[in-house]
Amino acid sequence: MADRLVEVEARLQSLLEERRRIDGLIAAAEEERDGLLEDAEEPVDEEELVEEDWSGGQAWDGAVDAALQRCALAAFRPLQREIINAALAGRDVFAVLRTGGGKSLCYQLPALAGPPATTVVVSPLVSLIEDQARACGDLGLRAVALTSASGRDALNAALKDLGEAATGAAEAAGRVVFVTPERVASSKRLLATLEKCEKAGRLARFVIDEAHCASAWGHDYRPDYAKLGSLRTAFPRVPILALTATATPRVLRDVEEILGLGRRTVRFRGKSDRPNLFFEVRRKPAAKDDAVAALAAFVDEVGRTATGVVYCLSQKECEDVSSGLRTRGLRAAPYHAGLPDESRSRVHDAWRRGSVAVVCATIAFGLGIDKPDVRYVAHFTCSKALESYYQEAGRAGRDGAPARCCLFYRAADLWRIFSLTATEASGAANGMAMACYCSSRGACRRKALAHALGDADPPARGDPALCCDACAASTTLARDDDGAALALAKAFAAEAIAAPRQRTAKALVDDVRKKAAKGTVAKRLSKEALEEFCGSLLVARVLALDLHFTAYSVVVYLKAGRHARALVDGSRSIDVALPDDDAARPAAKPKPQAAVIDLCADDDDDDPPPKRQRES
């Protein structure tokens, strides 16, 4: 038995090493291809993507205007009318509208203004579907949600209603059916019922919300989304409306191919910039309690009663952070997929009413939330990609009023992201973009986000203090006048070259500190700050990732990068700044004052929420 175990373990290690070698070859090929694609892709304006003038002059203009009034809206947001007109014309449509740009109205209003028929909306999350179904019901549409939380009775009733609508036995009215992609892939009864609707001329369109999830090159790939191309095969004459807030040009092309969108597809792309949002990155203390204290201090700056969302990377982190915030007197609650459906719904409703001020959530919360007065979105751990970060941060300020988006960053979280995304098609590239965004101290955050989404530079702000932390601090940014940062970079490069064994960032930092002379910057800076410096060197390609696959996990090592030798021999220089070690000092710890939250509280609590405004 022992010999057999040794033999199997040896074979396993051999296979893992071979996979690592192949993964390296794949990564190199992907990097070369990505470079070619980046050279070929130029930022495009929406005018170049819109093939025809869809701004008005249609036979249904009167019905559209009446439906807009029914939605209690005075005017359309940019591109909404054009998208609605193209959809009512029966064309396939692919629209990229920033978070808060009003994507929901693009399928709600055609359902109101068009002939009575069924609109099928595919959405990824239960919380998103709940909000969307509620909004459609408020508009007078017959809305039903078919999710994992739907019981057999609810499914039977919904399918019966659709069947009766197809035969004319039910009331002729617009119906909106919300389904998860898993339901589409698994329910033959649903597809059979929709086929009856189509034959009766009562199937208006399929709406693929969060369409970027279909692409493995996207930031939130979901295998069941990639199967939605079957809708085009099964219903070739039913138009498709694909909607997303964030997608690179490569992802857009991939999604179009997956969904079977043809040459006559009408494409719209809005501007991604949100002028009312202020973006910043703050150093996250290493100790968990200190990190929560720093987060609580940020919330205090915005306002303790302000509505907010804190995104966390894991379910446990949601629980720990919400508990820490409650200890500091904040009305916080966790939200993640590990909670029962009923608990998640109660937290969601309490947050909408205002009895919960801040939700600590994974990405299972917040997509498409119909709450315009969110004053801040904080990320306790950085996202897996810039696209997903921008989409999540965009939950703030949908009412147009000023709001803040704060990302708490420490290098250890970055290595964690690389480990989690090691097997994803764009995992390494997305992680590098995130590292660049977080470690940059002088580049405009808005420009970085716009470039990641394939947009041109956003309009300049008259007051840099209203743009982002980098622009606000540009006049006082510390420079490397004494060459300390460059010398430290050379020390890391030399160590990585001289001892090319596998080392984590923490081990590399320890080795550099051991060899550093007394009084040098490597001795003065904390280990946490030096590890952050490694992140900057990774972006500058002085260091490089070396991912090692074990039987149970992925270990992130650092090795000498492309520019390491040139930096050491003096043939190349880099522009890098020392991390601000003062930013990592623990925040002051207040006396415990646990908050008591009543999830069943009515709207007339002591701290009522601001009046909600209907948004398009």
BAFI-431838 format. One record per residue (C-alpha): residue in one letter; z, y, x. Coordinates in steps of 0.1 Angstrom, whole numbers, plus 5000, padded with zeros to 4 digits. Layout:
# BAFI-431838
AZYX;...
# end
This chain:
# BAFI-431838
M500050005000;A500950245028;D497750175047;R495750225016;L497450555008;V496750685044;E493150575040;V492750765007;E494451075020;A492151075050;R489151045028;L490451325005;Q490951555034;S487451485047;L485951565014;L487951875011;E486751995045;E483251915035;R483652115003;R485052405023;R482052395046;I479652385017;D481552665000;G481152875031;L477452815031;I477252914994;A479353225000;A477053335028;A473953285007;E475553464978;E476553755000;E472953775013;R471553764978;D474054014965;G472954254992;L469354214982;L470154264946;E472254574954;D469354724973;A466954654944;E469354794917;E469555164910;P471855324885;V470055374853;D470455634825;E470455534788;E467155714783;E465455464806;L466755174786;V465955294751;E462455194743;E462055374710;D463555674692;W466155524669;S468055844663;G466955894627;G464055914602;Q464655564587;A464455464551;W468155374551;D469455714565;G471055804531;A472855464529;V474055504565;D475355854559;A477155734528;A478655444547;L479855684574;Q481755894548;R483255574534;C484555504569;A486255854568;L484255974598;A482556304602;A479956214629;F478755934650;R479755884687;P477055874713;L474455594707;Q476155454676;R473555574651;E470755444674;I472355104677;I472955084639;N469355174631;A467954914655;A470254654640;L469254744604;A465654724615;G466254354622;R465854384660;D467754204687;V470054464703;F472054464735;A474454764737;V476854854765;L479455104752;R482555204771;T485955104758;G486655344729;G482955414724;G483055264689;K481454924692;S483054784660;L481355044638;C477954914651;Y478354604630;Q480754734603;L478355004591;P475254784589;A477354544568;L478254834545;A474855004544;G472554694544;P471754444517;P474654224507;A474753944533;T476953774558;T477553904593;V478953654618;V481053814646;V481953604676;S485053734693;P487153584721;L490753644712;V493053604681;S494553954685;L491154104686;I489953914656;E493054004636;D492454374642;Q488754364635;A489254164602;R491954404591;A489654704598;C486754544578;G489054474549;D490254834549;L486554934545;G486154714514;L484154434532;R484954074524;A486353974558;V487653634569;A488953514603;L488353154614;T490453094646;S492752834660;A495452974638;S493352914606;G494552614587;R492352354569;D492852524535;A491752864549;L488652704565;N487752524533;A488152844512;A486053044536;L483252794537;K483352754500;D483053134495;L480053144519;G478352864502;E478753034468;A477453354483;A474353174495;T473653024460;G474353344441;A477453204424;A479753444442;E479953824441;A477053994459;A478854184486;G478754224524;R480753954541;V481953954578;V483053624592;F484953644625;V484953324646;T485853224681;P483153074703;E485052754703;R484752734665;V480952794667;A480652514692;S482752264674;S482352324636;K479252154622;R480352244587;L480352614596;L476752584610;A475552394580;T476952654557;L475352934577;E472052754575;K472352764536;C473053144539;E469953194560;K467652994537;A468953214508;G468253534528;R471953604530;L472553584568;A472253934582;R472953894619;F475053734646;V477253974666;I478353864700;D481354084709;E482454094746;A479053944754;H479753964792;C481953654787;A478753444786;S477853504822;A479453324851;W478753634872;G480953834849;H484653914852;D485753704822;Y483553404820;R484253164792;P482252834790;D482052834752;Y480453174753;A477653024775;K476952784747;L476153064722;G472453034731;S472452754705;L472553014678;R469053134688;T467852774688;A469352694654;F468553034638;P465553174656;R464853444629;V468353584627;P468753894648;I471553914675;L473654214683;A475354174717;L478154424725;T480154474756;A482054754773;T481554654809;A478754474826;T476754504858;P472954494857;R473054134870;V475354024842;L473254194816;R470154004827;D472153674828;V473553734793;E470153814778;E468753484792;I471753284779;L471553434744;G467753404742;L467153774738;G463453844740;R461154114752;R461554314719;T465254354724;V466354714721;R468754804749;F471355084749;R473655174777;G476255454773;K478055634800;S481255464813;D483255774823;R486255864801;P487156224809;N490556214793;L491955934815;F493755994847;F493555704872;E496055634899;V497255354922;R500855334933;R502555114959;K504454824943;P507754744960;A508154384972;A511354304954;K510654214917;D513554424904;D512454724924;A508954684912;V510054684875;A512254994883;A509155164897;L507255074865;A510055214844;A510055534864;F506255574856;V506955514819;D509655774820;E507156024834;V504755964805;G507555954779;R509955674768;T508755684732;A505055694741;T502855394732;G501755184761;V500554854774;V501554684807;Y499154414818;C500554124838;L498853834855;S500953544841;Q503053454811;K506153444832;E505453784846;C505153914810;E508553784801;D510253904833;V508754254831;S509454304794;S513054184800;G513454424829;L512154714809;R514454634780;T517354634804;R516454984813;G516455094777;L512755064769;R511554914737;A509354644753;A508154304741;P506054024757;Y502653904744;H500853604758;A499053284748;G502153074754;L503953234724;P503553094689;D500853254668;E503453394645;S505453554673;R502353714688;S501353854654;R504854004649;V504854174683;H501354304676;D502354444643;A505554594656;W503654764684;R501154904659;R503955044637;G505855184667;S509054984666;V507854834699;A506755114724;V505254894751;V503754554751;C503854354784;A500854134780;T498253914797;I494553974788;A495253774756;F496154114741;G494354434737;L490654374735;G489354604708;I492854704696;D492554954668;K495255194680;P494055524693;D497255684704;V497955464735;R499255714760;Y499255484791;V498055154804;A499855014835;H498854714855;F501954544871;T499554324891;C495954424899;S493154264878;K490754004891;A487754244890;L487054614887;E485154554854;S488054384838;Y490454654851;Y488354934836;Q488054754803;E491854694801;A492655044813;G490255184786;R492755084759;A494455414767;G493555744751;R491055634725;D491955934704;G490456154731;A493856304742;P495056284778;A496255944789;R497155774822;C496055454838;C498255334867;L497755024888;F500754904909;Y499454744941;R500854534969;A498754314993;A500553994983;D499154034948;L495654064963;W495953734981;R497153584949;I493953704931;F491753564958;S493453224954;L493053224916;T489353314917;A488253104947;T486152874926;E484553144905;A480953244912;S481853614919;G485553564927;A485453674963;A483053964956;N485154084927;G488354054947;M486854264976;A485854534951;M489354534938;A490754554973;C488554844981;Y489655034950;C493354974956;S493355044994;S491255354993;R493255674997;G490555934998;A487655814976;C487455924939;R488655644916;R486155744889;K483255714913;A484355374924;L484555254888;A481255404878;H479455244908;A480954904899;L479454934865;G476055034877;D476355404867;A475655714886;D478455944897;P480456084868;P480456464862;A482756654886;R486056784872;G486757154874;D490357074883;P490656774907;A494256724896;L492856594862;C490556344878;C492556084897;D495256064923;A492756054952;C491056374941;A494456544934;A495756454968;S492556514988;T493756845003;T496956685016;L495656345027;A497156255060;R494556215088;D494555985118;D494556265143;D496556075170;G494455765167;A497455545156;A495555385127;L492555295149;A494855155176;L496554935150;A493254815136;K492254715172;A495454525176;F494854325145;A491254255155;A492254145190;E494953915176;A492453755151;I489953695179;A492353575205;A494153325183;P491653205157;R493952955141;Q494452965103;R497053225094;T498053395063;A498353775062;K502053745066;A501753525097;L499153755112;V501454055107;D504353875123;D502153785154;V500954145158;R504454275155;K505754035181;K503154145207;A503454525199;A505254755223;K508554915213;G507955235194;T504355165184;V503255195148;A503154825145;K506954825151;R507655125129;L505855025098;S507454765074;K505854425071;E504854505036;A502954815048;L501254625076;E500154355051;E498654635030;F496854755061;C495354405064;G493754465030;S492154785043;L490854595073;L489454325050;V487454595032;A486254735065;R485154375075;V487454385106;L489154085090;A487553825067;L488753575042;D489253205052;L489953005020;H491452665025;F491252414996;T494152164994;A494651894968;Y496852134947;S496052494956;V493852734975;V495452895005;V494253235016;Y493953285054;L492653575073;K490353555104;A488253785125;G485653965105;R482054075113;H483154405130;A486254275148;R484654225183;A482654555181;L485854735172;V487854585201;D485154655228;G484755015215;S481054985203;R482155055168;S484755265151;I486155265115;D487655525093;V491055385082;A494355545074;L497955415079;P499755315047;D502355545034;D505555355040;D507655595020;A505855494988;A507355144990;R510955264988;P512855114958;A513155324928;A516555434917;K518255174895;P519655314863;K522655164846;P521854884823;Q521254994787;A519454714770;A517154814742;V517454654708;I514154594690;D513654514654;L510254354650;C510554374613;A511354744612;D509654964587;D507555264595;D510355504588;D512355424619;D514255684638;D511255724662;P508255704639;P504855664656;P502255934655;K499955934626;R497055704632;Q493555844630;R490655634620;E488255594650;S484655494650;
# end
